[in-house]
Amino acid sequence: MTNIATQTLASIVTLNSQTATVLEKYNLDFCCKGKRTLTEACAEKGLLLEEISLELEQQINGRPESKMPFTEMNCEQMISYILIHHHFYVKQAMPMIAYHLEKIAAKHGERFPYMVEVKEIFTEIQQEMTSHMQKEEMILFPRIKQLETALNNEAGLLVSENFISGPVEVMMNEHDHAGDLLYRIRELTNNYEIPESACTTFRLALAELKEFEEDLHKHVHLENNHLFPKALEAREEFVS
């Protein structure tokens, strides 16, 4: 196996999805910042490369791999998976998280002022993710499926230079921004640390935020490192 230290974070997770739990543990972003090697990411955060490499290798060697075969899926199959497992979750989770954060900010904002900022940041995330998913569902995903169908059937299709690449670039930039906003929430909450005096709603909201961030990492990883490259490759094949 290639030295894991020289692999990118995205490729580590692509080859074995179980490793995502280790990278999440150390706040190593394998989606938006997944092009960094493990060595570079550890150096950036001041983490011990040898320790994390060993933990990743133990995770890889110690568990049977149970993953979705994304590398074997076509674009339409990946889009269906994203819609069912990620878009649906995000649409269901955001209103409830926002409701809980509103209650916390109103009742405990004076004692925990950072939670007021958390609420404001999440409001921005909710607005941006709603718009982002709508653009994917209404523009990018239909274009990708249309292109794949035309390619498979050897049918004619008018494809401009930016037919896929333009929307993909926009989506990836928005992924980066959403990741930055959630990282700010992680910083404000000290990695979702629960204060001793926290009420049930407070504890629940922090758990929900942590789960939301972890889902977003998997969501973005699937799009940035599987779906979008395959779609761009299909576009190049179509016009060649």
N, C-alpha and C positions, 0 to 999 in steps of 0.2 A: 504493500500500500504506500502511496506517496506520503512523504513526511507531512503530517497534519498541520504542522506549524507554518508551512508554506502555502497551504490551501486557503482560498478565500472563505469567509464565514458563510457566504451563500452556497458555495459548493459543498461545504461540510454538511450543511443541513439538507441540501439536495440529494447527496449520496446516502444520508441516513437521517431521517426525520427525528429520531430519538434524541439526537444531539441538541435539538432546539432547547430542551429543558436545561441543559448545562449552560448554554449561552445566555438564556434568560436569567439564570441564577446570578451570573456575573454582569448583567446589563450590557451584554455585547450584542449590538444591533446587527442581525444577519439579514435584514430586509433592505431598508433604505441605505444603510451603510455596509451592505454585504460584500462589496467589492474589495474591502480591506482583507489582507491576509490575517490569520490568527496572530502571527508575530506582531504585525502593525497594530492590531486592535488592542492587544495586551499592553504593548508599549505605551499606547495613547492613554490607557486607563491606569497604568502603573501596576498591572497584575502580573503574577508569576506565570510565565509562559509554560514552564515545565509542569507545573501543578495542573493547569487547565488542560494541557495536552494529554496528560495522563488520565484525567477525569473523562475527557472526551473518548479516548481510546477504550477505557473501561466500559463506557456506555455503549460504544459500538460493538465491542466483543462480548459483553455480558448479557445482552438482550437480543432475542430474535427480532429481526426487523419486521415491523408491522406498519406499512405505509401505503398510501394510495400511490399507484403507479403513474405519477404525473408525467414522467418522461415518456411513457407509452401512450398517453392520452392524446387525442387530437384537440384542436382548439375548442370545438363545440362541446366536447366532454368536459374540458377544464372550465369553460364558462358556466356550464350547468352546475358543476361542483361549487364554484365561487358563489353563484346566486343562492344555492340551497344552504350551503354551510357557512358562508360569511355575510353576504348581503342581508339575508334574512335575520341572522343573529344581530347584526349592527342595528337594523331597523327596529327590532324588538327591544334591544338593550338600552339604546340611547335615551328614550323618553323616561324610563325608570331611573336610570342613573341621574339624569338631570333633575328629576323630581326629588330624589334623595339629597342631592347636593343643595338644592334650593332650601329644603328643610334645615339642613345643617348650617348653612350660611345665615339663615334667619334666626335660629335658636342658639347657635354656638359661635357665631361670627366674631363676637367680642373676645371670647376666650381663645379662639383659634382663627385669627385673621387670615392666615394663609389659605384656609378653606374657602374664603370669599373669592380669592384669586383663582383657586381651583375651579370653583363654580363658573367663573367668567371664562376661563380657558376652555372648559368643557362645552360651554354654550357655543363658543367659536368652532370647536371640533364638530359639534352636532350640526351646525349650519353648513360647514364645509363638506362633511361626509355625506349629508343628504344631497347636496348639489353634485358632489363627485360621483356617487353611485348612480344618480339619474343620468349623468353624461355617459357613464359607461354603458348603462342599460339601453339608452336611447340612441347613442351614436357609435361608440367604439365597438362594443360587443356585436351589434348587428353587422357592422362593416367587416369584422373579422370572420364571422360566420358566412357572410356573403362571399368573401374572397376565397375561403376554404372550399365552399361548395362549387364555385366557379372553377377553381383549380382542379378539384377532383373530377369534375364533369367535363373538363376541357372546354368550358363555355366562355363566351365573350363577356368582358366586363371592363367598363371604362374606369381605370385606376390612375388617379393623379399621384404625383410624387409624395404628397403628404396625406394620402388617403388613410394610411395606418400610422405612419411615423409622427404626423402632427398631433393627433389625439393621444398617442402613447407618450409623447414628450410632456404634454400637459398633465396627464395622469401621474407620471412619475414625479413631476415637480410637486404635485399636490400630495402624493404619498410622503415625500420628504417633509413637507410642512406639517402634515398631521403627525408624523413621527416626532418632529421637534416639539410640537405642542404637548404631546403625551409625555415626552421626556421631561419637560418642564414640570408637569404634574408630579411625576415621580420624584423630582428634586424637591419640590415644595412639601411633599408628604414624607420625605426621607424614606424613599422606597416603600411607600404605603404602610408606614409604621402606625400601629394603632395606639393612641394615647390610653393610659390606664383608665381615665375617667370617661372614655368614649361610650356613648349610648349605642344601642343596637343598630340604629340607622347609620350612625357614623361608621361603625365596623362593617356594616353591609356595603356601604358606598365605596369604601376603600378596597374591599374584596372585589366589587364589581369593576372598579377602575383597573385593578391589576389584571383581571380576566380580560377586560376590553383591550388593554394594551397587548397582551399576549396573543389574542386573536388577531389583532391588526398586524402584528409581526408576521404571522403565518399567512394571512390574507395578502399582504403586500409582497411577501416572498414568492408566493404562488404566481402573482401577476408579473412582478418585475423579472423574475428569474426563470419562469416557465412559459407562461402564456404570451407575454409580449415578445420575447425573442422568437418563439415559434411563429407568431403572426408576422413579424418583420421578415423572417426567413421565407414564409409563404409569399409575401408580397414580392420579394426579390426573385423568387422562382417564377412567379406569375408573369413578371415583366421581362424576364430574360428570354 
